[in-house]
Amino acid sequence: MPHPLLIVRNISREGPGLLETVLTRHGIGTEQVDLTKGEAFPDPCSFKAVVVLGGPSSANDETPEMQEELRQIGTIIEQEIPCLGICLGMQALVKASGGNVVKSPVREIGFYGPDGDPFRVDLTDAGMKDPLFAGLGSSFRVFQLHGETVEPPAGNTEILGIGQYCPMQAVRTGSKAYGLQCHFELTPELFASWLPVDEDLKTMDQALLLSQFEEIREEYTQTGLRLMENFLRIAGIA
């Protein structure tokens, strides 16, 4: 029998956050690997589902570690293993499926865009019908931390969510492999651990960022928890 869930960290500090809250609630076991510690990306066929988290690397990197990650994600796509890729995880998913990772038209950092409007994801018609977003309405606030974006390949990739500044925010490759450019997984503790070490965040007004997070925290948390619950149901493990 496959293990329930594999969680892949692309950097130690970017953990599962709200996903861990949902996993604990359901008593679901996981295997976690941290690629920055030299741990190998296990065979995804040994798991019922895979979550690939974010990090500061690029899916365009030619390192052996990234090439192996793309190879394993290719297996996930080929074998139709339920997958959720967040930020870099989404970019690696699209790259492995034959798409491109390119410079974002706007470097999205924090809770607000350059015009002062909050970062939001607006679901497309396909997104409104997709079970990943069941019960979430048509638009929601998000946190962003990326300088690259994706150009999905033609064919089996569906655009599920778009943004004002960076259009590609949520995609599905095949039937059960999802990518989210934005972050839905933040907890206050996880966010606080990023602020002093992330190269973009540590140059910003950290008190302001914490205040902005607190303003939307209740809504944001409920959105994140529902999305994670939805993914685990799609994967058949909750």
Phi and psi in degrees as GROMACS dihedral restraints (atoms count N, CA, C in turn):
[ dihedral_restraints ]
;  ai    aj    ak    al  type     phi  dphi    fc
    3     4     5     6     1   -65.6    20    10
    4     5     6     7     1   150.3    20    10
    6     7     8     9     1   -68.1    20    10
    7     8     9    10     1   155.9    20    10
    9    10    11    12     1   -61.0    20    10
   10    11    12    13     1   -56.0    20    10
   12    13    14    15     1  -147.9    20    10
   13    14    15    16     1   134.6    20    10
   15    16    17    18     1  -105.6    20    10
   16    17    18    19     1   129.5    20    10
   18    19    20    21     1  -114.5    20    10
   19    20    21    22     1   122.5    20    10
   21    22    23    24     1  -109.2    20    10
   22    23    24    25     1   120.1    20    10
   24    25    26    27     1   -96.1    20    10
   25    26    27    28     1   130.0    20    10
   27    28    29    30     1   -90.5    20    10
   28    29    30    31     1   -10.9    20    10
   30    31    32    33     1  -157.1    20    10
   31    32    33    34     1   145.6    20    10
   33    34    35    36     1   -56.8    20    10
   34    35    36    37     1   -40.3    20    10
   36    37    38    39     1   -72.6    20    10
   37    38    39    40     1   -18.8    20    10
   39    40    41    42     1   -92.9    20    10
   40    41    42    43     1    88.3    20    10
   42    43    44    45     1   -95.0    20    10
   43    44    45    46     1  -176.3    20    10
   45    46    47    48     1   -75.1    20    10
   46    47    48    49     1   -18.6    20    10
   48    49    50    51     1    55.7    20    10
   49    50    51    52     1  -120.6    20    10
   51    52    53    54     1   -63.1    20    10
   52    53    54    55     1   -27.4    20    10
   54    55    56    57     1   -60.4    20    10
   55    56    57    58     1   -40.0    20    10
   57    58    59    60     1   -63.6    20    10
   58    59    60    61     1   -35.7    20    10
   60    61    62    63     1   -59.2    20    10
   61    62    63    64     1   -45.0    20    10
   63    64    65    66     1   -69.6    20    10
   64    65    66    67     1   -40.1    20    10
   66    67    68    69     1   -62.1    20    10
   67    68    69    70     1   -42.2    20    10
   69    70    71    72     1   -63.9    20    10
   70    71    72    73     1   -41.5    20    10
   72    73    74    75     1   -57.3    20    10
   73    74    75    76     1   -38.5    20    10
   75    76    77    78     1   -96.1    20    10
   76    77    78    79     1    -3.1    20    10
   78    79    80    81     1    65.4    20    10
   79    80    81    82     1    36.4    20    10
   81    82    83    84     1   -93.4    20    10
   82    83    84    85     1   126.7    20    10
   84    85    86    87     1   -80.9    20    10
   85    86    87    88     1   153.9    20    10
   87    88    89    90     1  -137.9    20    10
   88    89    90    91     1   161.9    20    10
   90    91    92    93     1  -116.0    20    10
   91    92    93    94     1   129.6    20    10
   93    94    95    96     1  -116.1    20    10
   94    95    96    97     1   136.4    20    10
   96    97    98    99     1  -126.1    20    10
   97    98    99   100     1   146.5    20    10
   99   100   101   102     1  -117.7    20    10
  100   101   102   103     1   106.8    20    10
  102   103   104   105     1   -67.1    20    10
  103   104   105   106     1   -27.2    20    10
  105   106   107   108     1   -73.5    20    10
  106   107   108   109     1   -11.5    20    10
  108   109   110   111     1   -96.9    20    10
  109   110   111   112     1     8.9    20    10
  111   112   113   114     1    83.4    20    10
  112   113   114   115     1     8.0    20    10
  114   115   116   117     1   -75.7    20    10
  115   116   117   118     1   144.0    20    10
  117   118   119   120     1   -79.6    20    10
  118   119   120   121     1   149.9    20    10
  120   121   122   123     1   -78.2    20    10
  121   122   123   124     1   110.1    20    10
  123   124   125   126     1   -66.8    20    10
  124   125   126   127     1   166.3    20    10
  126   127   128   129     1   -60.9    20    10
  127   128   129   130     1   114.6    20    10
  129   130   131   132     1   -65.3    20    10
  130   131   132   133     1   -18.2    20    10
  132   133   134   135     1   -69.6    20    10
  133   134   135   136     1   -10.0    20    10
  135   136   137   138     1   -85.8    20    10
  136   137   138   139     1     3.6    20    10
  138   139   140   141     1  -130.9    20    10
  139   140   141   142     1   152.3    20    10
  141   142   143   144     1   -74.8    20    10
  142   143   144   145     1   -27.8    20    10
  144   145   146   147     1  -158.0    20    10
  145   146   147   148     1   160.7    20    10
  147   148   149   150     1  -135.4    20    10
  148   149   150   151     1   138.2    20    10
  150   151   152   153     1  -119.7    20    10
  151   152   153   154     1   125.9    20    10
  153   154   155   156     1  -112.7    20    10
  154   155   156   157     1   118.2    20    10
  156   157   158   159     1   -88.5    20    10
  157   158   159   160     1  -179.2    20    10
  159   160   161   162     1   -85.7    20    10
  160   161   162   163     1  -175.4    20    10
  162   163   164   165     1   169.6    20    10
  163   164   165   166     1   168.2    20    10
  165   166   167   168     1   -80.8    20    10
  166   167   168   169     1    -7.5    20    10
  168   169   170   171     1   -71.5    20    10
  169   170   171   172     1   175.6    20    10
  171   172   173   174     1  -118.2    20    10
  172   173   174   175     1   144.2    20    10
  174   175   176   177     1   -67.6    20    10
  175   176   177   178     1   -11.3    20    10
  177   178   179   180     1   -86.7    20    10
  178   179   180   181     1    -4.8    20    10
  180   181   182   183     1   -60.8    20    10
  181   182   183   184     1   142.9    20    10
  183   184   185   186     1   -95.1    20    10
  184   185   186   187     1    12.7    20    10
  186   187   188   189     1   -66.3    20    10
  187   188   189   190     1   152.5    20    10
  189   190   191   192     1   -57.9    20    10
  190   191   192   193     1   -35.1    20    10
  192   193   194   195     1   -64.8    20    10
  193   194   195   196     1   -45.1    20    10
  195   196   197   198     1   -69.9    20    10
  196   197   198   199     1   -37.7    20    10
  198   199   200   201     1   -62.9    20    10
  199   200   201   202     1   -37.4    20    10
  201   202   203   204     1   -69.4    20    10
  202   203   204   205     1   -39.5    20    10
  204   205   206   207     1   -61.0    20    10
  205   206   207   208     1   -44.5    20    10
  207   208   209   210     1   -63.9    20    10
  208   209   210   211     1   -37.7    20    10
  210   211   212   213     1   -63.5    20    10
  211   212   213   214     1   -44.3    20    10
  213   214   215   216     1   -67.9    20    10
  214   215   216   217     1   -37.6    20    10
  216   217   218   219     1   -67.6    20    10
  217   218   219   220     1   -33.3    20    10
  219   220   221   222     1   -59.3    20    10
  220   221   222   223     1   -39.8    20    10
  222   223   224   225     1   -63.4    20    10
  223   224   225   226     1   -41.4    20    10
  225   226   227   228     1   -57.1    20    10
  226   227   228   229     1   -45.0    20    10
  228   229   230   231     1   -66.0    20    10
  229   230   231   232     1   -46.4    20    10
  231   232   233   234     1   -62.7    20    10
  232   233   234   235     1   -40.0    20    10
  234   235   236   237     1   -88.9    20    10
  235   236   237   238     1     0.2    20    10
  237   238   239   240     1    56.0    20    10
  238   239   240   241     1    43.6    20    10
  240   241   242   243     1   -81.3    20    10
  241   242   243   244     1   129.8    20    10
  243   244   245   246     1   -55.6    20    10
  244   245   246   247     1   132.1    20    10
  246   247   248   249     1  -144.6    20    10
  247   248   249   250     1   144.3    20    10
  249   250   251   252     1  -128.4    20    10
  250   251   252   253     1   115.2    20    10
  252   253   254   255     1  -107.2    20    10
  253   254   255   256     1   128.7    20    10
  255   256   257   258     1  -113.4    20    10
  256   257   258   259     1   125.9    20    10
  258   259   260   261     1    58.5    20    10
  259   260   261   262     1  -108.1    20    10
  261   262   263   264     1   -57.5    20    10
  262   263   264   265     1   -34.0    20    10
  264   265   266   267     1   -60.9    20    10
  265   266   267   268     1   -37.8    20    10
  267   268   269   270     1   -67.7    20    10
  268   269   270   271     1   -44.7    20    10
  270   271   272   273     1   -62.7    20    10
  271   272   273   274     1   -39.3    20    10
  273   274   275   276     1   -66.3    20    10
  274   275   276   277     1   -36.9    20    10
  276   277   278   279     1   -61.5    20    10
  277   278   279   280     1   -47.4    20    10
  279   280   281   282     1   -66.8    20    10
  280   281   282   283     1   -42.0    20    10
  282   283   284   285     1   -60.7    20    10
  283   284   285   286     1   -43.8    20    10
  285   286   287   288     1   -67.5    20    10
  286   287   288   289     1   -23.4    20    10
  288   289   290   291     1   -89.5    20    10
  289   290   291   292     1     1.3    20    10
  291   292   293   294     1   106.3    20    10
  292   293   294   295     1     3.5    20    10
  294   295   296   297     1   -88.6    20    10
  295   296   297   298     1  -170.7    20    10
  297   298   299   300     1  -121.2    20    10
  298   299   300   301     1   150.1    20    10
  300   301   302   303     1  -113.2    20    10
  301   302   303   304     1   123.1    20    10
  303   304   305   306     1  -133.8    20    10
  304   305   306   307     1   169.4    20    10
  306   307   308   309     1   -62.2    20    10
  307   308   309   310     1   134.2    20    10
  309   310   311   312     1   -70.9    20    10
  310   311   312   313     1   143.4    20    10
  312   313   314   315     1   -60.8    20    10
  313   314   315   316     1   -28.2    20    10
  315   316   317   318     1  -135.2    20    10
  316   317   318   319     1   130.9    20    10
  318   319   320   321     1   -76.2    20    10
  319   320   321   322     1   106.0    20    10
  321   322   323   324     1   -90.6    20    10
  322   323   324   325     1   117.8    20    10
  324   325   326   327     1  -136.4    20    10
  325   326   327   328     1   124.0    20    10
  327   328   329   330     1    96.9    20    10
  328   329   330   331     1  -146.5    20    10
  330   331   332   333     1  -108.7    20    10
  331   332   333   334     1   -13.8    20    10
  333   334   335   336     1  -131.5    20    10
  334   335   336   337     1   145.2    20    10
  336   337   338   339     1   -83.6    20    10
  337   338   339   340     1   179.0    20    10
  339   340   341   342     1   -64.2    20    10
  340   341   342   343     1   -22.4    20    10
  342   343   344   345     1   -90.1    20    10
  343   344   345   346     1     1.2    20    10
  345   346   347   348     1    89.1    20    10
  346   347   348   349     1    -2.7    20    10
  348   349   350   351     1   -81.9    20    10
  349   350   351   352     1   143.8    20    10
  351   352   353   354     1   -68.0    20    10
  352   353   354   355     1   146.8    20    10
  354   355   356   357     1   -67.3    20    10
  355   356   357   358     1   127.7    20    10
  357   358   359   360     1  -134.6    20    10
  358   359   360   361     1   156.2    20    10
  360   361   362   363     1  -112.3    20    10
  361   362   363   364     1   126.7    20    10
  363   364   365   366     1  -106.9    20    10
  364   365   366   367     1   123.7    20    10
  366   367   368   369     1   -73.6    20    10
  367   368   369   370     1   140.5    20    10
  369   370   371   372     1   -76.6    20    10
  370   371   372   373     1   176.9    20    10
  372   373   374   375     1   -58.9    20    10
  373   374   375   376     1   -40.1    20    10
  375   376   377   378     1   -65.7    20    10
  376   377   378   379     1   -39.5    20    10
  378   379   380   381     1   -64.7    20    10
  379   380   381   382     1   -37.9    20    10
  381   382   383   384     1   -62.3    20    10
  382   383   384   385     1   -28.5    20    10
  384   385   386   387     1   -93.9    20    10
  385   386   387   388     1    -9.8    20    10
  387   388   389   390     1   -81.0    20    10
  388   389   390   391     1   138.1    20    10
  390   391   392   393     1   -63.7    20    10
  391   392   393   394     1   -19.6    20    10
  393   394   395   396     1   -63.0    20    10
  394   395   396   397     1   -29.7    20    10
  396   397   398   399     1  -109.4    20    10
  397   398   399   400     1    18.6    20    10
  399   400   401   402     1   -58.8    20    10
  400   401   402   403     1   131.7    20    10
  402   403   404   405     1    80.1    20    10
  403   404   405   406     1     9.7    20    10
  405   406   407   408     1  -108.3    20    10
  406   407   408   409     1     3.5    20    10
  408   409   410   411     1    74.4    20    10
  409   410   411   412     1  -160.6    20    10
  411   412   413   414     1  -107.5    20    10
  412   413   414   415     1   -11.9    20    10
  414   415   416   417     1  -156.3    20    10
  415   416   417   418     1   142.4    20    10
  417   418   419   420     1  -153.7    20    10
  418   419   420   421     1   153.2    20    10
  420   421   422   423     1   -73.0    20    10
  421   422   423   424     1   146.9    20    10
  423   424   425   426     1  -143.1    20    10
  424   425   426   427     1   168.3    20    10
  426   427   428   429     1  -107.5    20    10
  427   428   429   430     1   140.5    20    10
  429   430   431   432     1  -122.7    20    10
  430   431   432   433     1   148.5    20    10
  432   433   434   435     1  -159.5    20    10
  433   434   435   436     1    73.1    20    10
  435   436   437   438     1  -158.1    20    10
  436   437   438   439     1   152.6    20    10
  438   439   440   441     1  -118.6    20    10
  439   440   441   442     1    -1.8    20    10
  441   442   443   444     1  -121.4    20    10
  442   443   444   445     1   162.8    20    10
  444   445   446   447     1  -142.0    20    10
  445   446   447   448     1  -176.0    20    10
  447   448   449   450     1  -123.2    20    10
  448   449   450   451     1   154.5    20    10
  450   451   452   453     1  -119.5    20    10
  451   452   453   454     1    97.8    20    10
  453   454   455   456     1   -63.5    20    10
  454   455   456   457     1   150.3    20    10
  456   457   458   459     1   -73.0    20    10
  457   458   459   460     1   154.7    20    10
  459   460   461   462     1   -69.8    20    10
  460   461   462   463     1   147.9    20    10
  462   463   464   465     1   120.1    20    10
  463   464   465   466     1  -106.2    20    10
  465   466   467   468     1   -98.5    20    10
  466   467   468   469     1    17.9    20    10
  468   469   470   471     1  -107.0    20    10
  469   470   471   472     1   125.8    20    10
  471   472   473   474     1  -106.5    20    10
  472   473   474   475     1   133.0    20    10
  474   475   476   477     1   -85.6    20    10
  475   476   477   478     1   120.0    20    10
  477   478   479   480     1  -104.5    20    10
  478   479   480   481     1   -27.3    20    10
  480   481   482   483     1  -147.0    20    10
  481   482   483   484     1   144.7    20    10
  483   484   485   486     1  -129.0    20    10
  484   485   486   487     1   161.8    20    10
  486   487   488   489     1  -128.7    20    10
  487   488   489   490     1   163.9    20    10
  489   490   491   492     1   -68.7    20    10
  490   491   492   493     1   -40.7    20    10
  492   493   494   495     1   -97.9    20    10
  493   494   495   496     1   -40.9    20    10
  495   496   497   498     1  -123.2    20    10
  496   497   498   499     1   107.8    20    10
  498   499   500   501     1   -61.2    20    10
  499   500   501   502     1   -41.4    20    10
  501   502   503   504     1   -83.1    20    10
  502   503   504   505     1   102.9    20    10
  504   505   506   507     1  -117.1    20    10
  505   506   507   508     1   -25.8    20    10
  507   508   509   510     1  -152.4    20    10
  508   509   510   511     1   132.0    20    10
  510   511   512   513     1  -137.7    20    10
  511   512   513   514     1   161.8    20    10
  513   514   515   516     1  -130.4    20    10
  514   515   516   517     1   128.6    20    10
  516   517   518   519     1  -106.3    20    10
  517   518   519   520     1   122.1    20    10
  519   520   521   522     1    68.6    20    10
  520   521   522   523     1  -144.7    20    10
  522   523   524   525     1   -97.7    20    10
  523   524   525   526     1   -24.4    20    10
  525   526   527   528     1  -140.5    20    10
  526   527   528   529     1    12.8    20    10
  528   529   530   531     1  -107.7    20    10
  529   530   531   532     1   113.4    20    10
  531   532   533   534     1  -112.1    20    10
  532   533   534   535     1   147.9    20    10
  534   535   536   537     1  -129.5    20    10
  535   536   537   538     1   134.3    20    10
  537   538   539   540     1  -122.3    20    10
  538   539   540   541     1   119.1    20    10
  540   541   542   543     1   -72.6    20    10
  541   542   543   544     1   -34.7    20    10
  543   544   545   546     1   -84.1    20    10
  544   545   546   547     1   170.6    20    10
  546   547   548   549     1  -105.6    20    10
  547   548   549   550     1   122.1    20    10
  549   550   551   552     1  -108.0    20    10
  550   551   552   553     1    -2.6    20    10
  552   553   554   555     1  -101.0    20    10
  553   554   555   556     1     0.6    20    10
  555   556   557   558     1   -66.9    20    10
  556   557   558   559     1   135.8    20    10
  558   559   560   561     1  -110.4    20    10
  559   560   561   562     1   162.1    20    10
  561   562   563   564     1   -56.2    20    10
  562   563   564   565     1   -39.2    20    10
  564   565   566   567     1   -67.0    20    10
  565   566   567   568     1   -43.4    20    10
  567   568   569   570     1   -64.0    20    10
  568   569   570   571     1   -44.7    20    10
  570   571   572   573     1   -62.0    20    10
  571   572   573   574     1   -44.5    20    10
  573   574   575   576     1   -60.8    20    10
  574   575   576   577     1   -32.5    20    10
  576   577   578   579     1   -73.8    20    10
  577   578   579   580     1   -23.9    20    10
  579   580   581   582     1   -78.2    20    10
  580   581   582   583     1   -35.6    20    10
  582   583   584   585     1   -55.1    20    10
  583   584   585   586     1   -45.4    20    10
  585   586   587   588     1   -82.2    20    10
  586   587   588   589     1    -5.9    20    10
  588   589   590   591     1  -122.2    20    10
  589   590   591   592     1   -25.6    20    10
  591   592   593   594     1   -69.8    20    10
  592   593   594   595     1   134.1    20    10
  594   595   596   597     1   -61.8    20    10
  595   596   597   598     1   -32.0    20    10
  597   598   599   600     1   -84.1    20    10
  598   599   600   601     1   -45.4    20    10
  600   601   602   603     1   -69.3    20    10
  601   602   603   604     1   -33.5    20    10
  603   604   605   606     1   -72.2    20    10
  604   605   606   607     1   -12.6    20    10
  606   607   608   609     1   -92.1    20    10
  607   608   609   610     1    -4.3    20    10
  609   610   611   612     1   -97.3    20    10
  610   611   612   613     1   171.7    20    10
  612   613   614   615     1   -73.0    20    10
  613   614   615   616     1   101.8    20    10
  615   616   617   618     1   -71.0    20    10
  616   617   618   619     1   -34.5    20    10
  618   619   620   621     1   -62.8    20    10
  619   620   621   622     1   -39.5    20    10
  621   622   623   624     1   -66.1    20    10
  622   623   624   625     1   -43.2    20    10
  624   625   626   627     1   -59.9    20    10
  625   626   627   628     1   -43.4    20    10
  627   628   629   630     1   -64.1    20    10
  628   629   630   631     1   -38.9    20    10
  630   631   632   633     1   -65.6    20    10
  631   632   633   634     1   -41.4    20    10
  633   634   635   636     1   -65.1    20    10
  634   635   636   637     1   -38.4    20    10
  636   637   638   639     1   -65.1    20    10
  637   638   639   640     1   -42.2    20    10
  639   640   641   642     1   -62.6    20    10
  640   641   642   643     1   -35.5    20    10
  642   643   644   645     1   -60.8    20    10
  643   644   645   646     1   -34.5    20    10
  645   646   647   648     1  -111.7    20    10
  646   647   648   649     1     4.9    20    10
  648   649   650   651     1   -57.9    20    10
  649   650   651   652     1   -43.2    20    10
  651   652   653   654     1   -63.7    20    10
  652   653   654   655     1   -48.7    20    10
  654   655   656   657     1   -64.0    20    10
  655   656   657   658     1   -45.4    20    10
  657   658   659   660     1   -60.1    20    10
  658   659   660   661     1   -44.0    20    10
  660   661   662   663     1   -64.5    20    10
  661   662   663   664     1   -43.3    20    10
  663   664   665   666     1   -64.2    20    10
  664   665   666   667     1   -38.0    20    10
  666   667   668   669     1   -62.6    20    10
  667   668   669   670     1   -47.7    20    10
  669   670   671   672     1   -63.2    20    10
  670   671   672   673     1   -43.7    20    10
  672   673   674   675     1   -63.4    20    10
  673   674   675   676     1   -43.4    20    10
  675   676   677   678     1   -64.5    20    10
  676   677   678   679     1   -42.2    20    10
  678   679   680   681     1   -62.8    20    10
  679   680   681   682     1   -42.9    20    10
  681   682   683   684     1   -65.7    20    10
  682   683   684   685     1   -40.3    20    10
  684   685   686   687     1   -59.8    20    10
  685   686   687   688     1   -44.4    20    10
  687   688   689   690     1   -61.1    20    10
  688   689   690   691     1   -42.6    20    10
  690   691   692   693     1   -64.0    20    10
  691   692   693   694     1   -42.6    20    10
  693   694   695   696     1   -64.0    20    10
  694   695   696   697     1   -32.6    20    10
  696   697   698   699     1   -69.3    20    10
  697   698   699   700     1   -42.4    20    10
  699   700   701   702     1   -58.4    20    10
  700   701   702   703     1   -38.0    20    10
  702   703   704   705     1   -77.3    20    10
  703   704   705   706     1   -10.7    20    10
  705   706   707   708     1    75.7    20    10
  706   707   708   709     1    26.6    20    10
  708   709   710   711     1  -121.6    20    10
  709   710   711   712     1    11.5    20    10
